[in-house]
Each structure stands twice: as C-alpha cells, then as structure tokens.
Amino acid sequence: MTSPFRDDAALAPPAGCPAHRAGDPGGRDRARLDTPGSLGSPGPLDDLGPDEPGLDELPVAGLRRLYGPAAEADPAGLYEQLRAEYGEVAPVLLHGDLPAWLVLGHSANLTAMRTPSRFSRDSRRWSAFEEGRVPTNSPLMPVIAWQPLCVFADGAEHRRLRGAVTDGLNGTDRRGVRRFVTRYTAELVDGFGARGRADLVSRFAEHLPMLVMTQLVGMPEEYGPRLVEAARDLMKGTETAIASNDHVVAALRRTVERKRNDPGPDLCTRLMQHPAGLTDEEVLEHLRVVLLAANETTVNLIADTLKMILTDERFREHLSGGHMTVPDALDQVLWDAPPMSLVAGRWATGDTVLGGRRIRSGDMLLLGLAAGNVDPVVRPDVAKPLHGNRSHLSFGSGPHECPGQDIGRAIAESGIDCLLTLLPDLRLAVPESELAWTSAWLSRHLVELPVEFTPPDQQPGAAAYAREAAAPVPATPPAEPRPVEPVEVVGADDGDEAGGTGETGETDEVPPVPRSQRGWWDSLTGWLRR
C-alpha cells in the first residue's frame, strides 16, 4: 500500500548511501560489475547482451505514460499491453515524463519486495532526485518524498520503527474490532435505512473504516466524523487537501498529548510505551500513516467486495447457500481488484537484473500489484475462483508487508457481514453497465454503488439486531499476544531472487509466505452465523 505524506519532506541523501558517494559526478556511482559479490554480478548482466539498454537510454517518446486520460481510462488494458511488449518488467513514464520500471510479473514483484539489499525502500536513492529532475510541486512528492518513517527505512532503523508499529497493531483487542464495526455499521444503516435506497460508497464504505480506526488509535469518539471528511478530502487531492491534512495532524497531536497523561488500551499508548523509544513526532507520523493508509485501502476493499456480491450471481447464490463466506469474497477481490493497483516504490541499490531488464543503480521500480495478480504464469485462467488462496500481492511481501492487513480485513469482513444481516435483500439499483470507476496511477475507485432494500424497521429480525449492535462498546483490555505459529512456505525462489545477501553481506529479511492466515477471524464469522 501507499500513504499520503507531507510534500515538504527533506530529500537529503541517507548517510552512506551508495548512490551519493563522493567522486561520482553523476551522483550514481554504479556498482562495479567485475567486483565479486556486487549486486550486479557479471553472469546475469552478461546474459542480457551488450545492447540491452538501461532505463535512461530508452527514448522517452517510445514509452507509455502511467498518468493522463488514456492510461486512467483502462489501466488493466495498459498493463497487458506492456506485458505483451516487454514481459515481466516494463519501462514507463510517471508525471513529468520521469522514467521508471513497472514490475508486472508475480515472481518479479516478490523478488523486488523480498530483497532489500538490491531494491531499497529509501526514496533518497532515486537518481531523479539527485539530478534535480523532480520539481517540488510534482504530484509524485506526497507519495515518494522521503520521511523518517518505517515505510522509507531499511535495516536496523526499519526494524526499530516497524517493530513498534507491528507490536502496537498486534496488541489490538480483536473482539473490540468486531464490536466497533458492528456498532458503526448499525449507526450508518440507521442514517440511510429508512429511505430504502442508498449509495454504499458515499454512505457506508467511505465512513466505516475511519470511524473504527479512530477508536483503535485511541482518539475521542467525537473526532470520528470530522476525520472521515478530512481523510476523504485529503486522498481526493482537492484544493482544501492541505487544510484537511493539517486537521488530521492536529487531532493526532492532541491525542498524543492526552495519552501522555491518560494512557489506555490503544495503538497510540502502545507506540508511546514501546521499548523502541519512539519520539512523540515518530508516534504521531506513524499513527497518521496507519490511519490514512488503512482508511484508503479498506474503503476500496469494502466497495469492490460489495460490488462483487451484488453483481456476480454465482457468488451471491453461493454466499446465501453457505458455500462461500465473506472472507472468500474478499480473497477473490484481493486477487482481482487490489485496493492499491501500484505501490511506489523500490530503488535499486546497485546495477542488477530483474525480469530480463538491466536495472541501474538509482532506478525507480513500481510494484504492479494488480498486474502481478493476473500474471498468466500464476493465473492462466483468471475466471477460475481462488477462494482461500491468499498468495496474492495485495498486502505486499517481505519486510515491508502491510502490518495492518488483519485489522483491515476484519473491518471489511465484519462490516459487510453486518450490512448483509441488516439488509438481507440488498440489490443493485442500476444496471451493472452504469457503474463507473475513477482511476489514478496508484489506485482505482468505484464512484458509486446505488442499491435498494427493504428498510430495516420493516424487518423485525434486522431491527432487533440493529438495536443490539448499536449498544455502547464496553472498554476491554487488549488481548494477550499469541505465540507465533510456524507457517508453510510456498513458491520460494532460489538464490538472490528470493533473498541472499547484498553488498554488505547482510541477510535480507525474507518472511515466509503462509498458505492461510484465517485463524481468529474464522472463529468470529462462525460465531456470527450461529
């Protein structure tokens, strides 16, 4: 996933960055190809042949743009055109016609995600920054401008910051998530249910995740509605986006100050008390990333899953008959319509090869999550259901895999389950052909999902469920952490393509890929269906 960041972030090179060593007038100081153990070893590069061009050697006029009306009209079609022409890794142009590599293959994406010695998350390595080719007002800056956050860190600093975030999220009371989702779903349905018609994007999907996340973070309940509006405004890039971001930061700053004197069973307190010793600013900025990233991705996941439920007759029949669960539906959506189409990005730490392309030190890579999920190598038949298969790329992999994926899934699964309980005869109010999406280079959003239904007050069972769901959520201590169970690794690559060592000799952080991650959520959905 990606996150909105400040556009005034410093772009100074990291200490010891190999892309900024003294004596390299171009600022790129390529790794020597004849040096044993270098990232670009002679073998793979020699296999390309002497005429294989680097990214900056390709003619800009012949490259496709990932931005603009043509690209945004059919991003999936563009990915397939690029795959047919270039294979697993394709050269593309970003805003300002800045070149980058788009990773299209499933395996190539995993390699880029899992080998930080070759592909760093530190955006200060980008050669375009060093060469002054990225204007300060570039629309890329909110996404790729470096900040002192775990999402831009590698090595020891990444482990310090990421460890605090992961531990903080893992300390969340799973039962509390369920109760908050159930309560806010009932309140949202109460707001539009009497009419028997609603747009589930603007009236439900765009509200539920933020309302729940503010409670998990530890913010006062009255902050929720205004933060929902601020987050929506910020992510849509309106003229008031900066003011909306200021509102989010101010609300988080007040929360950090209050939690210093009044700690509680929430993410803010856990970050402040973590042994990693985060400063107040580090706590605030990581809370901001978690809050906004979780909201944006979960909004898309809820909207796309509801759309699938309402438009795919095979799925709706299976769901109502008990042959398919809402988690199954989310698995399918995470394959077919990832909440984020692209993630920017990774930056090459030295000359290397990926997907048959010559990658130069300082080149930028875009992780093509949507394209990788439909790679013909792993999905020769995209129409075949993938229930229970969670080897998709939607949550990433490797050391920067999404730390909040369990909570995001819980909000989406529980919210949809509760919505279908309250509105069991939910149906699409317009022909499917009238549904529309708005696309940008990073994601694709369903604009509206108009539905019709019988008002809950005309359904005795739904009305009783709504009254119970709307009851205040009692305060509970966080759940005891559970021991980590071993998982089965599938699809591991050989050699450095799946891990290995970098120039420093440090072993890459390569977590195993589990076949299934259901666990506690299965028990919750089982409880609901009794």
Order of alpha helices (4+ residues) and beta strands (2+ residues): alpha-beta-alpha-alpha-beta-beta-alpha-beta-alpha-alpha-alpha-alpha-beta-alpha-alpha-alpha-alpha-alpha-alpha-alpha-beta-beta-beta-beta-alpha-alpha-beta-beta-beta-beta-alpha-alpha
